[in-house]
Every structure is written in C-alpha cells, then in structure tokens.
Amino acid sequence: MRKLFALVLLILTGTVQAQKPEKWNSSEIYSEIEKLNFLGSVLYVAAHPDDENTRLISYFSNELNARTAYLSLTRGDGGQNLIGPQLRELLGVIRTQELLAARKIDGGEQFFTRANDFGYSKNPEETLSIWNEEEVLKDVVRAIRSFKPDVIINRFDANSAGETHGHHTSSAILSSRAFDLAGKKSAYPEQANELGTWQPKKLFFNTSPWFYGSQEEFDAADKSHFLTFDTGVYFPLKGLSNTEIASLSRSQHQSQGFGSTGTRGSASEYIELLKGDHPKNNNDVFHGINTSWSRVKGGKEIGEILEKVEQNFDFQNPAASVPQLIRAYQLIQNLEDQHWKKVKSNQIKDIIAASLGLYLEAVANSSLATPGEEVKLNLEAINRSNIPTQLVSIKLHPGEREIPIHLPLANNKSSLEIVDFIIPENVNFTSPYWLNKEGSLGMYKVENDELIGLPETPRELKAEFVLKINNVEIPFQRNITYKFNDPVTGESYRPFEVVPAVSVTAGTEVMVFANGAPGTIPVTVKAMKNGISGTLKPGNLPGWKITPENHIFGPLQKGQEVTFNFNVQPPSVQNRSAFNPVAVVDGKEYSKSVVQMHYPHIPLQTLVLPNKTQLVKLDIQKRGRLIGYIPGAGDVVPQALKQIGYTVEILDPKTISAGSLKKFDAVVVGIRAYNTVEELRYRQPALFEYVEQGGNLILQYNTSRGLVTEELAPYELELSRDRVTDENAKVTFLAPNHPILNSPNKITAEDFEGWVQERGLYFPDNWAEEFTPILAMNDKGETPKKGSLLVAPYGKGNFIYTGLSFFREFPAGVPGAFRLFANMISLEENTAPKSAGNNSAN
C-alpha cells in the first residue's frame, strides 16, 4: 500500500458536532414505530459512492417504512477529491463516511464489498479481471444473505457493456448472479453455514430516460414491466418532501461536489422487473410478499400489540406506549427467526429508550488511549419519564467487568458514576479494517470474514447499561466516546480511539533526490501515552546510505512529539525504494503512523496506517526556477514540483494579471480548475497575455462538463471524454523531435513504465492546427488517442494542455512523470513548431 498523507487536517468549524448522540422527538419516535411494524426490505446495488438513487432509498425507507440499504461495491477510492488533497485509500475513507452521513439522513443502511475502486474502467471484462471476480461475487452473496432483502434493485443495466463505467455494468452483472446464488447451499457452503441461505423475491433495474438516450425514446419504450413511483411525496411529520430529504442526503457527497438543491412536487421513478413475479399493482414493489408481523412464527401477537401502539401513540407523552412496547420486546425475544429477532430487538430498544427520554452515555477523559492504558469513564444514566425504571448494572466491554448499581432512576434525576477502565492489551486499533493488510490493485484484503461488507470497523469498547423497566431487564449498549466543551460550539463529541503507543511518520509520501544530490528525511515520533522512550532506526535500504544508524528519544509525554533528521545519499542509478523507519520501545517495534482527518460533515477519522515513504533517485535536468500554481480541485503537484527543486508560489486567481505573472518561468493550472474556480472565467485574457509575452502556461485536465469558460486556450480546443485507463498502454511519440520530448531530458519509452491507475483522462478530441499532438496511446481494441499532450506556440510563449494523470503519478514516485513535467516547464520561447492540419484526435 502506498504511503498515505500523515497529516492532521483540522477544519474546526462544525466538526465537533459530527458525533453528537441522537435525541428523537415525538415525530421521530412515531416514524420509527411505523417502521417497527413493517417487515419488508430492499437492497439497492451499484458500484460507487454517489451512484445510489437517494430518492428511491428515502422513498422506500420513509414512505413504505421498509428496511432499506445501499450496497456500494467500492468505496470510491479511485476518484478525485474536491475538498482536500487525499486520494486513493484516504479518499475511500472520506467517501465511506459521506455515505454513512447520507444514510443517516435518508434512513437507509450501508454496505460494501472488498472491491477496490482502481479508477475508470471502460468495460466489465477489464473490471472483473482486475477485481477478483469470484471474491466480489461472494461478497455480494454475503450481503444478500446477511441483509435478507425481499427486493433487490440495480442502479445499472447488466447489458450496458462499453456504454458506461465498467464498474457500473459489473455491479449489475454481479448482483444478478448473486440473486440466483444466494438461495443455494452449494454456493459458498461455508458462508451458507454461517449466515444461512436467502432467496430474494424480485430483482429490478432502476431505469430512466438517461438509459434510453432521450426523453422521447423513453416515452416510446414498452413499460409493461415497469413499476412507477411518485417519489415527490410530502411528509408532514418531517416538514419535508421526499425529494428534499434525498437532496440533503446526496449533498453529503461533498468530496465529489454533489451538493443538491431540494425540489418539491411530483417526481417519477421507474424500476423494471428482471426476475421474479410481476406485481399486479404497478406501484407495489412488495406485492405478493408478506410484510406484516405474521410473516414470522410467533409474530401475530407482536403485530397486534404494535398496531395498537401506533394507533394510540401520544405525541405529548411517548412514555405512555412503553408498557406495551415492553410486552412486544419480550415476545420478540422468543422468536425462532433469528434474523428478525435481531433486527426488531434493536429497533424496539431504541424506541423504548427514546420514549422514556432515556439518556445513557459512557465518556472517556481522553480521545485517544493505547492497549493497557487506564482511562477514567464518566457513566451517566437518566430517565425522563414516570415509568418505573431501575439501573441494575453497567458492564464494560471487552473485559466483562460488571459494576452493580441497583439504583432507581426517578424522573429527571441523573445517575453519575466515575470509574477507572483499563484498555485490554489484546484490543484492536480503531482503524478502518480494510486497510489493516496490504491488498491488490483491485481488492482489499480482509482476513476476518465477519467484517466483510461492514461500512466501518465495529467499536469494541462499549458500556452496557442493564435497566429494569416495568420489571423487565433490557440491556442497552453505548460506544465509549469522548466529550468536551468547545468555546464556539459548546458540547462536542469525538470518537474514542485505540492507537499504538508510538506513531512514526516519515517525511512526505514521496521524496525525490535529483541527480545524486544528498538530502535529509525528517521522521517524527509521537508518544500516544506517557513515559515513552526508545530508539528510532531508519531500516536498511540496499544502495541507499542513511545516517545516523539511530536516534535516541524520550521520555516523551502523551501527545508530545519530536522530529529527527536522517541524512540520505542516494544510489548512483535511478531507483525507487520504500523507507520505513521503526521506533523500538521496550523491545517492541512500532512502524505505523497515526493519521487523523477532520472535515465538518463527517466525524474525525483516526487511522493507523503503514508508514512508507517512496525514496526516488531521479536523473533529471530542468530549466527555470519560479513556478506560479493556480489550485484546482486538490492535488499534490505543487509539492511534487518543490521536490525537484522548483520554487512554487500558490496564486489567488482574483489577483492574476499579466504583469503579476511575468516573473514566473511557468504557470501551472491545477486539475479541474476550470470546473471549480469561477474566477478563471474572467482571467483568461491575463493568462493568454502572459503566454504571448513569452510565458509557459500548462493546463492540466478538466472534465468536459461544467466548464466555467469554453475558451480554455487561445486557439480552438474541445475536450472530450476520451481517456486511456490501462496504465501500461503503449505510448507512441508522434513528434519525436519536439523539444518537449528532448530537452532538457531525453524522454523514452522507459519514462512511461511504472505508471499507476491510468495514463490520462478527458483528452481533447478536436484542436486548432496551431497545436502539435505529442503522444498517441489507446486502450485495447480502441483507436489511438492523440490528445493527451498538446503544445501550441502563442506569441513568444507556449500553451500546453495535458490530460496525463500527473496528479496520480507524482504521489507514486514515477520518475518519468517528473522528467516529462520538467520538460514542459522548460520549453523555451517559440521553440515549438507549428503543425499543419493535425487537428484531429485520430
């Protein structure tokens, strides 16, 4: 696994609210009672975060009261990030949390497979060859057997190969196959013994005019197998329409820029039956499926009780329902159907707690602790009703420590306990389970089958409050958390995390040593508990000379950190090696880094990750010194340019003028800047004048949709969706004598070896004759694409457009990417020859 950014990103405004406990009002309690009375479920299946139709998920959850979940085959690791610099694995963590935030709004649940979003794929054959097809299929079957949906809905068409993202089509293919396999004992028999088999009743495809190419084609289509829903329904108890809820849910995908404005009024959604019996009523997805309590043995009496609870619910006094809810809870504990017993037990306990105004909390005096460390816990229980309630005991997990209490909880009288709790030595770190082991390009490695599919690592540290309510004992579990007072936002929460005793963080993701010049690598040791002393060792890298042999540190107190420098002399030949320093404390080695990410819309994320820095010995020449950089949607190109010796100045587009740019040897525009920076609409004349006066302007890729200006270049230039996803695709030099391939570095085929994820994306497909296409490349079975790197002289300077994925290659330490970019920066005045008539991508 590549080294991830070991950077604590603190964006304080609003972040501290992300973990506040839910406190339902009467309307929310009543809505949950309605859901408690419905025993039907829907699983929505697609490939990525943002693929899900939040209108349908919210509709099934809030209008039909069905248990609804979204199975995203990947965590969106291969996309771009509009809110920060994190890519790949860290981006997958962000998008996982964004999906959980979305589900919290629309009422759904969230699941995943082990499939890794390796980037854009043009067809399912490529996708399934990079994923482990059989293992991802097994994970989809697991999701079905675990969730036990009556209905499955695919977001995409299994017959759309080549028409959309290969991941999209693959999600539908695998879902359809899993629909047939989940009910067979012969399919993954060990899994079947663990989870049982399950046969869903119906499989649908969530179609729309988009899949038909136009509204007219869709209107003319045969809809005899369609079900139609008006998802624009209004919920008086929520004060929102379903489409408004769906927009709030979709707007949680902030890293992708999917903020959505709510709508009102009718909104039709369509699903097409693929397998199963067609409902006689075209609006009833559950037609022919028993969704009442009578579907389970022993459920009839439960349903009768809960029906009365729903009918007689007192919005002024929800606690009036508790005696009947307690009776239903007791009957649920006797159910033979273990699936519905577990699901409905959890639901009804939450409703009972909310109806009592019950507040249960276990708060640690620190946000971080290490195995074996002792922390203080504040345990609070309060009953805000007149229902007789007694706090019997509190159990702390793991460790099974039980604290007997036997205290009546009188109405609105708080019970507080302060206890010492030793974190068990064998407890796992609270880090994303799918990142614990190094996986492959297409798959995450998860050794514990019970974790597969879960959105995040289950919290091991819990407090179990055992209460006797109306003489019936009921356990309520609460995660141990951390609470503090923020001077701006007040009462604030963060997750309570278990981390290693020492965090070791080395330099940046990539450190480049150009032309044999020595350098230094800073390594930071941070104590995660008090009294840490030890030795920091650099490890052995063949060919690299690293001194000194070790540094002695400590004693350090919790939170204290110290940084040491190691001197590095690179080898004589071009080389890439992984630098992984180790801290030795009391004979135990620590080599991982504690990484934290904080954004306003998701909880603080604490990760324990492998700490590896790519050391790159690079043979490179360059001209120029000072680079101006206009940030786009977030990338690490400025840091990479600094690594090879450039001085980089970040530019505010509002201050750009031809005069202010004159001092720069080159100006580089960040990825998707023309999709995200509105001010660039007005700064093109200044940028073009800079080129005309002798400057080098380099535009990195933009998407073809949502451009703030159509005049990206001083000549005609049209973007397309052309891309080359095979990172090993052959690269042909169309202009082998052009300076950009020869000076100051001679670019050869070797410079395109070791590229990651893709060659490039969103290449232009039409351009003016002033442009010279430099490279040609293509994926298997496609025509050559010539728009990955275009150069045009303009006045005394050069205008360069590139769709090559430098933003991916630099973090991976690809030598050829650095060398080619240095050539782009180094172009001299009017060196690029004009080409005649070469204005086509093919």
C-alpha angles and dihedrals in degrees: 000000000000117000112270127218106282091202130125104226109199119186097167105186109100098348096108091064096062096091102042111135118253117254111190123212122213094271091053092048090052091049089053090050088055089053091047088060094055122080103187130104141198128198117201114201131199140131111256146022105276094031092094121100101234091188091064095040091052092043094053092044101042105025101034094027090224123155099253132187140176119222108201108187091209137028094233094254094150099060134089127268120229097183105047148351099275117118136169114005096009091049088052089056091051093048091047089057092045089056090050090050089050093050091050087061102041096038099243133126126235134229138168142189126226092259113129118220096234093177137272116346124191099208141012093248090064092042096051092045091056095041114058093254096199094047094048089048088051089053092052089051088049091053091052094047091047099044095033098207121194090206132031122197122194118209092206140045117255089211096058100094110160093009098086142006110319089230089058095054091042092056090058093044093051094043091053092049092046090051088064097041103045093076096050121092090206091063108088093337096193090055090046090054090051100044105015123234126286132192115201114215102222140020121201139180116223097226129182141167088277091070090052096051096241144022090250093056090047093049089053095048124110105258099180090115094044129105115206127207132187098221093178093086119143123233111207092191090059098034088227139098118238090249091054090053090048091053092050088050094048091047089068088077089086096148087065097043094243099147107157133200115225120244134204133210134043118339121180124213125185134207123186120214113240103165134010134035118323113241115245088220108060091210098051113085090178096051109144093016120108106231097170129095089262089076089080126058109258092016100109095081091045090053092050092052094047093046088060091046089055094045095047100038112146111213090194093051113024090170089072087077095054099090091056092042089053090052091050090048091056092051092048089057088061096054117122091207100089094191097058091035090061096041096047095040090059092045096049094045090056090050093049091050092049093046090054092047083239115178118191122174140168112194126183122212091234135040094223134042138166130226109281094020121128119230133178118242126204107208117195131183127174132169114204098191140068093248109120105255132170129191101224101178147325120233121198118213134241103027095041093239110169123202111197112217112159092184125152111233104220118200110291095348110131123222116207129186127179115200139168115242126190113210106233115249092231097052116124123242113259095243131126104287094216091062097052093091129036111257134188134266091273106026141047116223115235117172097185109072091199090067096051110114098015115127094226141359111287113244112249097191109080142150116222113206111201110204131182108216117181086346093304118117115225126176119220118191123207127183115241106250141174123247130186140159116257113203091224106034100025120211106037137177139205131177116266107240135200112212138167119274092250133035117205118196122179123201116285132321092274130018116194123205107195122209097344096304112151122238145175131250118208114216120191122206115196124189114225092188136025126282101024117167129162151110128291115213127188097213126228120291113179111234094014121099111212123181146227102033091226147345125225117222140180173320088227126176124224110291094013117126137187130193125216128189124224118200113228130200109187124218121265095251130059107277145164121207136164116244111206114171120197131212114210115205121174090341094307121115123226119189105153131098127227106225125188129194123188127187128161097243099049135044120268107278120216116190132182104209141170110271109222128151119195110230110204123193100201130191101210141147126196144178126213129036114212122064127186113210126198107199120230129178095331128289141152098241094112091055090047092053090051088052091062094048107271124134106230124199117193110226129214105220090216091065098046118125133153089252095051091050097049094090094061123095087209138358117216123197116211126238116290092359090141089054096049111024109074093185091068088073087075100036101063095096090055092048093048091048089052089056093044090055092054107281131136113235117190119191117194122206125307128183117252093236127069099020115169088218135016091212099082093149138028087249133042111296125164123190123216138181091257113136141156111226098179105092088199096052114137114261119213121199107229094180104030093168096050113119091236088069097040113033132101088343124035104231115211137169088273089068089067094054120106096024115155136224097347146347095240148306146229095023118185113254099192130038143159121270090252089075122086115207108219105187140030125201139152145180120251113293094012134107118257115277113217101181102083094100124018127175128190130175113231117183106314095336143061132252114205128187120187134179092182110126099244089150088067099037098052095058088049091053096238105177096206092055091057092047095050093046090050088055090051091053092044099057110130129222115297095344095129112092121223117249123215122227096343095127103126133089092227 
